Amino acid sequence: MPIIVKLDVILAERNIKSKELAKIINITEANLSILKSGKAKAIRFSTLNSICEALSCQPSDILEYVKEKE
């Protein structure tokens, strides 16, 4: 998939654990793990908004588009 999730990088930079972020944004650790691993097929704007608010970042800090090789 050409969308890369860089949430683990942002969490490391902010020295925040996944468990802590999940509690702050009120989602399960399992769902956050799916998102972090890039296995999620979609993300709600409300979840993205909560993540950005909690981490003081922009969506582009978390998500990156990389063109697939042909």
N, C-alpha and C positions, 0 to 999 in steps of 0.2 A: 504494500500500500504506500502511496507517495506522501502520506501525512506522517511525520515523525513527531512523537510525543516526547518532549524534553522536560517533563515534570520532575523526574528524578534529579536532573541537573540543578533545577531551581531550588528544590528542597535541600540539596547538599549545600548550595551557596548560602541559603538562609539558615542552615543548621537546624532544620525542622524535620522531624520524623513523620513518616506517612501516617502513623497512628494519631499523631497530634493534629495533622491537617484534616484527617477524616472526621475527627471530633469537632474541629472548628467549623467545617463546612457542612456537617451533619449528613455524611454519607457513610456507608459501611466501609470498613477497611478492605473487604473483598472487592467492592466496586472500584475503589481507588486503585487497588492493585491491578485490576483489569485495564483501567485507563493508563496507568503508568507503563504497563508492559506493551502498550500499543495494540492490544487485542480488542479494544472497544470498537464497535462499529459506528457509534455515534456518541455525541456528548450534548447534553442540554445546555442551552445558553445560560440558564439559571445556575447550573453547576460551574460552568466556565466563569461566570461572573463572580461566584463565591470564591473560587480558587484565586482569581486575579485580585479580588479584594483582600483575601487573607494573606496573600504573598506580596502584595503591592507590586504587581507586575502587569504586563499587557498580554493579551492572547498570543501574540507573536513570540513572546518569551517562552511559551509552553508548546505551541504547535508550529511546525515548520513543514512547508511543502517542498518535496524533492521530486523532480521529474523522473519518472521511471525510464530505465534504459530500454531501448527498443531492440 
